[in-house]
């Protein structure tokens, strides 16, 4: 059966396009500013993904009985931060393609790409500040949430990059969960839902239940992304590049904790090497499978979704929105099948 949340994304993911584009169009009469800043950002935004983060922000506003249109500026703020993070991540990871097109730093140069990402970060606050539909106390509350979200995401990225750079192979599963919660769960689930509920006029109980639901589903989303990189579509341009980059995923960390010494030395050597050799990448996946680490990660993601669903139990929400949120939890872990 088709997933209802996937259908919701497919139906609505273009709804914000014109609004997001408005931040980059007719912003200047200076031809060089248009060429070096606004045009690249407009092109990047137009090549958006499913836009699940802004759409769940607006869904949360409706779920608590509010007008989803009132959450549009907060939703856009989160999407602008997502764009900035992706532009900067592609530089850090030396990526080649983003959503099927060359990464911005390859077409515009590293310096200008960094600058474009920096500008997108400013829009994460400006989008809310310029929204006349929100009163000052609500703006301050939303901006506080967005600022904390950005700080946590950067903290998580610091751990993710630092562990690889310093060749840390002594990490625990809990270390990974801390990193992934900071880097992904807050901005991919918890904050979009909490902010949407705030703007929609939800109670504190509704806001915090949706935040907890989003934190669990956001973490499950990241774990499933890690798994898709290993055992998903072999034709994907990023297939198994987490191994090449030596990423400390949940699967990798669990395997390093449980693998026998000889195979552990082999695993560490490959993770250090930066190899793109298909046979070596396959060997790593074999080790991950032998240690039960792939199954462990998948089971952990499933447990997170069940925990997330429990967070919504007993909380008053619009019925159709509740069903979409429960479907979202399933969608995040069904992507492998």
N, C-alpha and C positions, 0 to 999 in steps of 0.2 A: 504494500500500500504506500502511496506517495506520502511523504512527510509534510504535514500542514505548515510547519515553519519554513521549510524549503520553498513551498508554494507561495507563502507570504513574502519571502525575500524576492522571488522571481517576479511577483506582481508589483512590488512597491520599490524595488531598489533604484529605479530611475526617478522616483518622486522628489528627491532632494537635489537632483542634478542642476536644475536651473538656479536654485538658491545658492548652492555651493559655487557655481560658476560666477554668480554675481559679485563674489569677493575678488575676482580677477579681471572682470571685463569692465571697460570704461573707467578704469581707476587712474589713468594718466593720459596726458596728451604728448608725453615725451616718448618719442619713438624708441630710443634705446632702453628706457625703463620697460616698455612693453616687450621688447625683444629679449632682454636679459633677465626679466623677473616674472612679469605677469603672464606672458604667453607660455613659457615652460610650465608654470604652475597650473594654468588653465588646462593644458594638454594632459598633465599628470592626473588632475582631478577628473577630467572627462573619461580617463581610462580606469575609472574606479572599479572596485570589486563588487561584492554583493551588498556592501554597506550595512552589514548586520549590526554594527555598533550604533550608528545613529538611528537605525530603524527600531532597535529594541529600546532605545531611549524614548522615542515617541510612543512605542507600544506600552511602556510602563506608565506614561502619563494617562493614556486611555484606560489602562487596567485599573487605576485607582479612581476612575470616574471623571478625569479631567479632559481638557481639550488637547489632543496630541500636537496641534499646530503651535501651542504655546511652548512646546519643548523643542521647536525647530532650531533655535539658535544654540541651545546646549548640545543638540545632536550634531550640528555643524561644527561646533567647537571640538568635539571629540573626533570627528572625521578629519579635521584639519591637523590635529595632533597625530592621528594615525598616519596621514600622508607625510608629515615631517619625519616621523620615526622610520617610515619605510625608505624615504630618500636618504636619510643618514645611515640606516642599516645596510643599504646596498653598497655604500662606500666602505663601511667597516668590513663587510663580508666579501668585498670584491665581486658582487653579483654581476650578472650579464644581462638578464632579462627581468622585467617586472611586468606581470600580467601580459606577457607575450610581446612586449616592446623593449628596446634597449633601455637600460637604466639611465636615469637622468644625468648622472655624473659622466657617463660615456658620451652623451650627446651634447652636454652643456659645459663639461669640464668640472673637476672636483670642487674648485672654489665656488663657482656659481651654483652648483647643486647644493652645497652646504648652505649658501646664502638663501636659496629658495626654501630649503627646509627650515631655516631660522625664521623666515617670514611666515611660513605656515604656523609655526609655534605662536607667533604674536596673535594670529587669528583665533587661537584657542581661548584667548581672553577677550579679544576685540569683538568677536561674534556675539558674546553675551552682553558686553558693555553697551553696544549700540542698539540692543533690543529694547524698544520703548514699551513693549507689552509687559515687561517684568519690572516690578518695583525694586527699589534700592536694596532693602533687606534680603530679598530673594536672590538678587544678583550677587550679593556678597556671599551668600551661602553656596550658590552654585560655583562661583569662582574659587571658593575655598576647597570644594570637592575636586574641581579640575586641577588646581595647583597641586594638591596632595597626590592625585592620580599621576600627574606628570613626574613628580619627584620619585614616586615608587617605581614607575616604569624605568626611569633612568638608573635607579639603584639596582634593579634587576638586570639591566643591560650591563652595568659595571661588573656584576658577578659573572655573568655569562661570558663576557669578553676576557675578563681577568683570569678566570680559571683556565681558559685555553692558552692565553699568553704565557702564564706562569706554569703551564704543564701540570696542573693539579689533578692527580689521579687518586687522591685520598678522600674523596667526597662521599657523603652518605646520601641515602634516599631523602632524608629530611633536608639536607643542603639543597638538593634539586627542588624540592617542593617550595622551599623558601624563595629561591630564585625565580621560579616560574610563577609563583603567586604574585611577586612584586612586578615582574616584567610583563606578564600577560593578563592575569586574572582580574586585576583591578580595572584596567582600561578596556578589556574585551567583554566584561560582564558586569562586575559589581558597580562601578561608577555610572555607566550609562543607565542602568536600571534604577539606581538610587536617585540620580539627578532627575530622571524622567518622572519618578514618583513625587519628588519634591515639587517640581514645576506643576505637576498635575493636581497638587493640593492634597496629596496622600498623608495619612497619619504617620507618626513615627514608627508604629508597628509595621505598617505597610512598607515604608522606606527601608527599614532594616531587614525585613524578611526578603525583599527583592534584592537588597545588597548581598545578603548571605547566599541566596540562590545564584546570583551572578558570579560570586566569588568561586563557588564550587563548579559551576558550568564553565566559567572562563578557564579554570585550571584543567578541566577535562578537555576543553578545546585544544589547549597547548599540548597535552599529552597525546591526543589523537593526531595532531599535526606532526609530532615526533614520529609516531608510528607510520603515518602515511609516507613520510620521507624514506622510511626503510622498506616497507612492504606494499606500498601503494602502486601507482601507475609508473611502470618502468620507462614510459615515454616522456614523463615529466622532465622538464629541463633541470629541475633541482633534485632529481631522484638521487637519494643517498649522499647528497652533498653535506649533510650533517656529519657523516663519517669523515669525509674529506677535510672539513673544517675542524674536526676534533671536538664537536659539541658535546657537552656534558648533559645529554638527555637523560630522562628517567631510565630508559632502557640501558644506556651505557653505564650509568652510575650503579644500577642494580647488578649488571653483569660484572663490573669491576669488583663489587663486594662479594660475589658468589662464584666466580670462575676459578678453576684450579690454577696453580702457580705457573705452569708452563704455558697454558693458553692465555693467562693474564699477561705474561711478557709479550706474547705475540699480539694481543689486542692493544696493549699500550704502544707498541712499536708502530702499528698501523695507524692508530689515532694520532700519533705524533707526526707521521710522515707527510700528511697532506695529499696522499695518493688519490688518483682518479681511476686507478686500474680496476676494472670491473671484477676481476677474480678476487682481488684483495677485499674489495667492498663486500662481495658475496661471502667471503670467509668471515668477516666481522658479523654479518647477519647470522651466519651459522653458529657462531659463538653465542650471540644474543639468544638464539633459539635454544641452544643446548643448556644454557643456564636458566631457562624459563623466564628470561627477562622481558621478552615480547609479550608473553601471556600475562606476566605480572602487571605490566603497564596497561594493557587493555583492561584487565580486571579492575585495576585501580580507577581507571576512567569511568567504568561502569558503576563502581561503588560511589564515586563522586556524583554521578547523575541521580542516583537514588537518594543520596543525602540532600541534594539540591531540591528534589521534588518534595521532600519532607518539610523543607523550609516554608513552602507555600501552603502546607496543610493548616486549615483553620484561619487563614488570612482572607479577609474579604477582598475579592477582586472581580472585575467583570468576567463573566463566564467564558466568553469567546477568547478573551485575552489570556485567561488562565490556561486554556487548552493550547493556545499558541506557545506560551512559555514552557509548558510541559513538553510540547513537541520540539521546542528548541533544545531542551536538555537531551532528548533522544537524538536529534539531528547532529549534535556535536560529536556523538560517539558512533553514529551510524555511517559516517562518511567513508569508512574502510570498506563497507559492504556495498 
